[in-house]
């Protein structure tokens, strides 16, 4: 069983990815996070890593052409 206190506030899902919604690490801590900037600075690197882990390994293409049938 995962212990969020031992794992620095991260909770992992069954595939060992960080569960952003259940991890107390991503909760606002008013004792440490005195402003939005403090909160974002504290979580940004970990949040970006967690999101990158979840991205499917496909290439996206953006096109400005409309597809009308």
N, C-alpha and C positions, 0 to 999 in steps of 0.2 A: 504494500500500500504506500502511496506517495504521501509524504509529510510536507505540506507547504512551508512550514517554518524551517525545516532542514534544507529544503530545496529552494530557499531564498524567495518564497512566495509564488513559485511557479507550480501550476497543476498541469499534468500531462494527460493526454487522451490515450486510448488503447493503441494508437500507432506511435506513441512517444513524441507527439508534437505538443507544443505548449498550447494549452487551452486558454485563450485570451479572456474569455467570458468568466471562467471559474477561478482564475488565478488572482489571489489577493494582491499580488505585486502590482497589478494594473489599477487597483482601487486608489482613489484620491486619499492621501493621508495628510490631513490638515496640520498635523504636528510637524511634518517634514516638508510638505508641499505648500509653501506660503503664497504661491501664485501659480497661475496657469503655466507660465514659463518654467517654473521649477518642476512641475509635474511632467510637462512634455520633455524637458531635459533629462529627467530621471528615467522615463520609460522608452524614449525614442529608439535607442539602439536595439533594445530587446523586442520592441514591438515590430520594428522593421525586419528583424531576423525571423520572428514568428510568422509574419505575413509572407516573407519570401519562401519559407518552408512549405507553405500551403499552396503556392502557385502551381498550377499544372504545368508540366514540361512541354508546352506548346508555344509556337510563335504566333503572335497576333499581328494582323495586318489591318491598318486603317485605310479606308478608301473614301474619297469624297464623292464618288459616283453613287447616284441613287439607283436602287434596284426596283424598277417598276415592271410589272408583268402585265 
